[in-house]
Amino acid sequence: MANYQLTVEERTQVGKSYNRKLRAEGKIPAVVYGFGQEATSVQLTVRDVERALAAESNLIDLQLGEGKKTVIVKEIHRDPVKGSLLHLDFYEVDLAKKLEVTVPLRVVGEDQRPSDGGVVETLLWELPVLCLPTDIPSAIEIDVSGLSLDQALTVGELELPEGVEALGDPDELVVRVAVPRRAAEGAEEAEGEAAEGAAEPAAEAVEEGGSEE
């Protein structure tokens, strides 16, 4: 898959007032760092950023003047209320060195599961992995079509793309198939009522026995 091409401009001014001016013009500030080099302040249009974020490729060829840097999007800053883009962090990578990145997890095959009344619960939505920049997957698929009621998948049981190594606890649960909460609560109530019903006759028998004496 080809790297996404993105052109940015060098940013010579900094500060909140200048950043507000940029956003009023449909642009946002950003910074490029990593690969043993000093950070570079840049700016680019919001429209270009949204297109880059929607692209399938995780690697971006960042065109800055006459130079080009291969980067990944390291961090996205958005307005907590409006959700609008505020700032972007690009990390320049060495294509020959592995790096740690966080990849989203995507559940598939849920509609092919057995009809056992179970509900698939997702317990982990993203996974830190170690791989070369060229091997970064856009997402890791979790096939639950073979899972039955009360079964689960852990990090160590995931089928990862070639060259991708999962980080973290291999015993951490990722997904599980559980009984729907309402059904479980109904079963508990039924068990409780059955237990109460079984206890009442015993009490009556004792009372009757006591009256005969």
N, C-alpha and C positions, 0 to 999 in steps of 0.2 A: 504494500500500500504506500502510495507516494505521500511525502510530508505535506502538510498544509502550508500554503504560502501566505505570509502576512507582512505587510509593510507598516513600519512605525516611524515616528519622527522623534528626534532627540528633544528632550525637554530641558530647557535652560533655566527655567524659573520653577521655584517650589513655594509651598505655603498654601494655607487654606483659601485665601482670597483668589489665588491663581487657579487652584483646583476647581473652585466654584465657577470661575470664568470658563474653564475648559468644559465643564459639564453643561453649562448653558449653551455651548457651541456643539453639543452632541459628541463630546470627546471625554476620555477619562485618562488620568495619570497611571503610569505603570513603571515597574522597575525590572531590570534584567540583572541577574547575579548568578554566581556559581562558576564551576569549572576553574577555580583558582584565579578569577579575575575580579576587578573592582565592579561594584554595582553601577549600572547605567540607568539614568532616569529618561523615560520615553513617554510618549503620548500617542493615542490612536483613537479612532472613532468607535463609538459604542456598537454601531452596526457591524463593523468588521470583527469586533470581539465576539458578538453573539454568533456570527457565522462560524468563527473559528471554534467556539465551544460546542457547536452543534455538529462539527465535522467528525467523521469516524476516526481519523488519524489522531493519535496522541502527540505525535511529534510535529513541531511547527518550525519551518524555516523562517526566521525573523529577519526581514530585510531592513537594515538601518544604514542609510547612506550607501556607500560603496561596499560595506561589509555585510556578512550574513552569519547568523548564529542559529544553531539548532537547539531548540528549547522545548520544555514542557510547561504547562500551566501549573504552577506550584500552589498558588493560593488565590482565591477569588473573594473580594470584599464587596458585599452588597448592603444596601440600606436595610436595616432590620424590619422596617415597617413597609416601605414601598417595594422592596426587592430589587431596586434599580442598581446597576453596577456603579461602584465607587472607585475601585482600585484593583489592579491586577499585578501578581508577582509571576514573572517568568524565570525559570531556572535553566541555565545553559548546561547541556549534558555532554559527556564524553561518550561517544557511541561504542567505544571498546570497553567501557567499565559498567558493571552492574550498579543499579541504584535501587533504593527502597521507595516504592510508591504505593498509594492506596487505590485499590480497584473496586468498583461497585460489583455486587453480587446480584444475579438475576435468576429467579426461580422459573423453571420451565417444566412441562410435562404434568402439570397439576390436573388437567382435564383427562389424563390417561390413567390416573390412579384407580385402584379397585373401589367399588361402591360400598365402602365400609362405614360411611357416616363420619369419617375423620376429617379434620380441618388442618390444612398445612399452616403452621405458624413459623414465620421468619424471625429468627432470633439475632441474626447478624446480617447487616445490610452492606457492609464493605469489608475488604480484607487487605491488610498490608502484605505486600509481596516483594521479592527481590528478583530482579531480572535485568537484562540489557535493555537500553532504551528502545531498541528496535523490536523487542519482544513484549512490550507493554500491551496487554489486552484492553480493549475498550470496556469489557465486562467479563466476568466469569459466570458461566451458566451452571446452575445446580439442577440436575434432573431428578425430580421426585416421583417420576412415574412408577418406579418400583417399590416405593415406600408404602407400608401398610400401617394400620392403626398401632400407635405406641412405638413406632420406629422413628429413628432420627439419623441425621448426618452430622459428623463433626468436621472440623477443619482438616484433620488428618485424613479423612475419607474423601475429600473433594478430588475430582479429576481436573487437574490443572493443565493448561497449555504447555507444550514443550518449552523448556527453558525458564519456566516460571516456578519459583519456590515460595511456598507460603511461610509467613513469619507468625510468631505468636504461639499460643497454646494449641497443640494438635487435638486436644480433647475438648476444646470449646465447641458447644453446640451451635450449628448454623441454622438448621431447620428441623422441625419435628412434626409428626402427625398426631394430633391430640383429639380427644372427644370434645365436641362443642360444649362450651361452658354451660349453657342452659340444660343440655342433656345430662351433664355431669351433676349439676345441682339437683335436677329432678330425681336422678338415681339415688343421691344422698338422702333426699327427703323421703323417698320411698323406703329406703333401708331403715331410716329413723322411725317411720310410722310402723313398719313391720316389727321392729324391735320393741316398740311400746306396746303393740298389740299382743306380742308373745309374753310380755311381762305381766299384763293385767290379769289373765286367767290364773296365773300362779298365785297372785296376791289374793284373788277371790277364794282360791282353794284353801289358803291358809286361814282366811277369815271364817270360812265355813267350818273348817276343822276345829277352829277355836270355839265356835258357837256350840258344836256338838258336845265338846268337853264340858 
